[in-house]
């Protein structure tokens, strides 16, 4: 009997490019309906989502509730954020108008000239017992092995901008369909899926 393992494994590999676009369309439909008071382009909606930290913005509410959650859902979410960070570092995507898609230079305010960026990856002082130094503990959230800023509003704004920029690069045909870029799209898909549900 022949062994078709390789062939079947190739067919079983999930291509996240199309599902990510479909998920973005669901997000797009939600924000155009949810923020129907905005009569503008996508950038106007994205800016509103990045600055609305009320209960009205269920994407931010889900982010805020999940990032600290110690359940499987929270662990999985934080792991996907860390994987996105490492995937972005490997690919070094270069969107228009901003230096890079990265948590190290995350765009907090796109409309400022130049866009306002912030490093959301934090390196706290670590005690000998591997715990975070008490003076740094309030400023960080541990993902898996890295630490991010505990300012949830800034982190959400930077994260959502990254997801939007990856969407732009993909939809406009500027994303190389290679493994590292695919991993970025996969992580964006998994994170946005969690935020949308």
N, C-alpha and C positions, 0 to 999 in steps of 0.2 A: 504494500500500500504506500503511495507517495506521501511525503510530508509537505503540506501546504501552509505550514505555520507562518512563514515569512509573508506569503501573499495575503493570508487572512489578517495578520497583524497590520499590514499596510492599509487594508480596507477598514479596519476597526479604529484606526487613528482618527480622532475628531479634528475637523478643520473648523477653527473658531472664527474665521474671518466673516463668513455669512451670518452665523448666529449673532455675532457682535453687532453687525449692521442692523439686523432685525430687532435686537434688544434696544439699540439706540433709537430706532423708529418708535418703539413703544414709549421710551422715555420722552422723545420729542412730542409725541401725541399727548402724553400726560402734561408736560409743562405748558404746551400751547393752550390746553383746556384749563389747567389749574391756574395759570396766570393770564387769563383772558383779558385782563386790564392792560396788558402790554400790547402795544400796536407797533411792533418792530421786527427786527431780524433775530436770528438765532443768538447773536452776541448779547442782545438785550435780555433775552431769557436766561442765558447762562450767567450773566452778571447778577440777575435777581436771585437765582438759585444759590449762587456763591455767597450772597449777603443776607439771605433770609434764614435766620436762625430761630424762627418761631415754630410752633407746632404745625403751622400751615405747610411747611416744607418737609414732607414726610421722608425725603431722601436724607436730609440732615438729621432728622429725628432718629431714623433707623441707624445712621452712622454713629450718632452719639450713644445710642443704647447698645450697639453691638461692639464697639471698640473696647469697652471695659468689661464686657460680659465674659465670665469665666466658664460658660458652657461650651459644648462642642462648636456651636455656631460662632461664638466669639473667637475661639482658638483658630478655627478655619478662616475666619475673616482676617484676623491679624496675620496669619501665615500668608494669605494671598496678597496682603499689602506689602509684606516683606519680599515676596517673590516678584511683585511688580517693581519694587525698588531695584532689585538685582537685575532684572530683565532690562529695565530702562538704562541702568549703568552699562550693560553690555552693548546695547544697540546704539546708544547716543543719538536718538532721534532729534532732528532739527526742524521744528515747525517754523512757520513764518513769524517774524516780529519778536520771537522770544529766543533766548540763547539755547535752550534744550528742554526736552521733556524729562524732568528729573525732580525727585524730592529734595535734592540739594539746591535747586534753583527753581522752586515751585512758584508759579505765577499766582499771586494773591489778588492783585488788582491789574487787570489787563488794560484798562483804559488810561492809566497813568502813562506818561511819556518820559522815559521808556517804561514798559510794564514793570510793576513792582514785584520783585521776587524775594523769596525767603528760603533759607536752608531749614528744612523741616526734620532733618536727621540730626539728632543730638548725641553728643558723646559725654555722658555724665561721668563724674568721678565714681569709681567703684571701690568699695571696701575690700579688705582681705577676705572676708567671707562671701564675696561675690555679690553682695547687696549694693544697691545704689546709695551713695552718700546722702545723708539726711538733707543736706542743703540743696541737692540736685533732684531729689525724689519728686517734689511737686511739679517739676518742669518737664518730666518725661513720661511716656507710656512705652512699655516694653512690648515689642511685637513677638518675635521669637528669639532672635539673637541681637537685634538692633533696637535702638531707642528712637522714638519720634517725639516731636513737640507735644506737650500736653494741652496746647492751645487748640482745642477741637475745632473752633470756628476757622482758624487759619489753616489747619491741616485739611479740613473738609474742602475749603475753597481751593487749595492747591491740588488736592486729589481730583476734584471734579474738573478742574481746568485740564489736568493731564488726560483724563478720560476723553474730554471733548477734543483735545488736540490730537490724540491718537485716532479718534473718529475722523477728524479732518484729513489727517495724513493718509489714512486708509481709503476713505471715500474719494479723495482727489487723485488716487492712483500713485501716491508718492511713497508707499510703504513696500519695501522689498519683501516678497513673500518667502522669507527664509526662516529657519528655526527660531532664532533669537527674537525676531520681530513677531513671529507667531506667538511666542510665549508672552510678549507684551500684550497682544490682543486677547489672548486667553485670560490673563490676569485681569485686564479691564473688564472683560465679559463677566467673569466670576464675581468681581467686586460690585459691578453695576447690577448684576442679577440679585445679589444680596440686598442692595439698597432699594431696588424696585419691588421686592417681595416683602 
